[in-house]
Amino acid sequence: MQLNRRSKKAYFISFLMLLLIEISIAIWIKDDFIRPYLGDFLVVILIYCFLMTISNLSVLRALMIVLLFSFAVEFFQLINIVKVLQYQPPKVVMIVLGSSFSVWDLLAYTLGILFTAGIEFYHNSMLRKT
């Protein structure tokens, strides 16, 4: 079954809203749940919306790409890729890459992708009814 994409404009608006939320979390939230887990949950949705804005990928393909990318970043933390490459990237890159591996992050990414898939399937089922 092929899922229909929303308009690129809808994905872009969602991306911008999620970006503002993520920036707000990074600046103002210093806790042990929202910043590490909700932030990771939302970041895969943010990346997905960005990818859907700039590409013509199918929904399922984009969901898989974002999940694999997120897992790759997390596993790069496990092997401490920055040390392996002997390269000190700019601070913003270090924020994106993170610094420590966590199975909980993998769970947050997976739940974010499943939530996004659910929203996409729901959206498509509503389109079919009209």
Helices and strands as residue ranges (DSSP letters): H 8-28, I 34-38, H 39-54, H 59-78, H 81-85, H 91-97, H 103-129
